[in-house]
């Protein structure tokens, strides 16, 4: 039973390895990250995640990686949207939107 739990954890870790979090770095860094996941690490799927003002950048990263660099070798499998509520430094509650775009090899 312990072996089954361990393989489950390993699968979860492997899945976490194929996530690209979008932030303030240059756009092409993220596109390269997605492409590298598919090409050098042979990932079957890659998840592009972003929150707030970086959501549009995540969409652009997914589209450029899939249509220009991987030449239609991958497609969008799933898109999940959500929002989270935070308390900022002033104690004010704010809601931040998030997106997860799952790309998968064709």
Buried (B, 14 or more C-beta within 10 A) or exposed (E): EEEEEEEEEEEEEEEEEBBBBBEEEEEEEBBBBBBBBBEEEEBEBBBBBBBEEBBEBBBBBBBBBBEEBBEEBBEBEEEEEEEEEEEEEEEEEEEEEBBBBBBBBE
